Amino acid sequence: MVEFSMANAEVFIDEDDEEPGEEIESAPPLNVGEEMEINSNGLKKKLLKHGHGWETPEFGDQVTVHYVGILLDGTKSVSTREKDEPVTFKLGQEKVVAGLDCGIITMRKGETALFTLPSETGFGSTDSDAVSSNTVVQFEVELVSWIRVVDVCKDGGIIKKIMEKGELVGPPGDLDEVLVQYVVRLLDGVTVAKTPEHGVEFYVKDGHLCEALPKAIKTMRKGEKVNLIIQPQYAFVEGAKGSENGVPSIPPSSILSIDLELVSFKPVINVTGDLGVLKKILKEGEGTLTANEGAAVTIRYTAKLEDGTLLEKKGFDGEDALKFITDEEQVIAGLDQSVTTMKKGEHAIVTVKPDYGFGNTEVKRDLAMVPPCSTIIFEVEMLEFTKEKDPGEMNKHERIQVAQRKKEEGNLLFKNGKYQRAVKKYEKAVDCINEDEPFEDDDQRVVKSLRVSCWLNGAACCLKRNDFQEAIKQCSKVLEVESCNVKALYRRAQAFMETADLHLAELDIKKALEIDPQNREVKLIQKTLIQHQAESNKRDAKLYKTMFARLSNENSSAAKRLKIEDIEGKNEENAGEINMR
């Protein structure tokens, strides 16, 4: 009889986690009593008893199974049921018999199946006490349970065993605030650190306890419970680490075992993309819709300085909530942009840095002064909002009216020097009257005029903001539909001059003057272009002169070296003749 020692059942975290090269093809579920071949090596599976759920283990997971090895003549070669002791081992290391792991990864918890292993797998060409070489063997396997095992850093430094699965929420990111509970033990079972009963809260990016903890947490879901085996490089490697609650200190270079639960976490959104405005969600809102730019919103909030000084509050103690239109500069930019990401009923903490708040000026609010360069902390609740109507929800007449209104709003912003916001208004206007849906002839003329006007005004904004590439793009759109538009040629020439594309600027100016020879603005920019070209020519001439001088010096030096070498050669010849004499 072939013996299988319990050593085979251990999980070896130091071994390479190599997976078999063959990919197991997915197959339709079997009915009890059905048999089918499940891989190209001839491994067959016959279902004897259905399992529970739908998940199956993967290579690297720690499985616990009962199995009985049976020869084709019915002789039992090996069995775990004799002592009623299932074995536990890591899938992918072929701890039981070669080829059987490929069958186990198709099983569900509680499932029993009969696997037929071809002679070239199984016991292979090696004789054993009970099995001759190249013998077809069957294994009746019951998958009692399994633990998902994850190599967090892919180097064996942090091995995570999932003891209890969490909800379909997560995993948390670097900015999120997590609440965890843990117990830290040495491998001999001595407890060296633990959280209070209510757990400990921290931001993932700030880290906690040891390097391994945030790395593992970023792979977990809310409510998930795991056991971590942590090698010294991810634990405490420099000196002993003292622990709280009166437990022993952690010796240097220790391998740690941590039982960890991700109790909950609060998502933190980087609203502006540059960490200038962060939104921490305290309570999720309803549904999936959020307020958008141009939405009418109603919120209640409190605003404080970082030291806790209350600045103002709206919507509490009988006071009216705040109502405003987003993207209209009716509140500070940080609060405005955060609100457009909120759902109805959502409750959040919004941290606004000075660049998105009141800047470097001192400002009086309802209850206190805001010092220069202050960070403001808002606690905001979205009570309700009405989204701005989407162009797809409007008829053609409404779309033209909205486009005209957006253009006028953009013009007003332009006059007030708010170029970036003006560009957004022009873009929205064009979105309302895009070319996807045709308009009637009379409307088509109005629509074309609106588009051209918005593109030209958008280009003017971009020139003011020194966004020359975008200005070129906007003007090019105009010239695609009106090739003789002098304003577009003029503004594109301006942008080309700023990007040092003087030849392209010259072409646009020439064409503009062909269309309108007396255009004063184009003539002025032509003079400026001539000056730029002259300066460019001077720079080029100076550059070429320097290059030629350098080449001339190099050639002169090379000639001198050759002359010196020639003289030295002749001197050596003469010295040789004298010596010969």
Secondary structure, DSSP 8 states (H G I E B T S, - for coil): -----GGGGS--TTS-----SS---------TT-EEE-STT--EEEEEE--BSS----TT-EEEEEEEEEETTS-EEEESTTTT--EEEETTS-SSSBTTHHHHTT--BT-EEEEEE-TTSBTTT---SS--TT--EEEEEEEEEEEEEEETTSSSSEEEEEEE---S-----TT-EEEEEEEEEETTS-EEEE--TT-EEEEGGG--SSTHHHHHHTT--TT-EEEEEE-GGGS--SS-B--STT---B-TT--EEEEEEEEEEE-EEESSSSSSEEEEEEE--SSS----TT-EEEEEEEEEETT--EEEEESSTT---EEEETTSSSS-HHHHHHHTT--TT-EEEEEE-GGGTTTTS-EE-SSSEE-TT--EEEEEEEEEEE----GGGS-HHHHHHHHHHHHHHHHHHHHTT-HHHHHHHHHHHHHHT-TTS---HHHHHHHHHHHHHHHHHHHHHHHHTT-HHHHHHHHHHHHHH-TT-HHHHHHHHHHHHHTT-HHHHHHHHHHHHHH-TT-HHHHHHHHHHHHHHHHHHHHHHHHHHHHHHHHHHHHHHHHHHHHHHHHHHHHHHHHHHHHH-
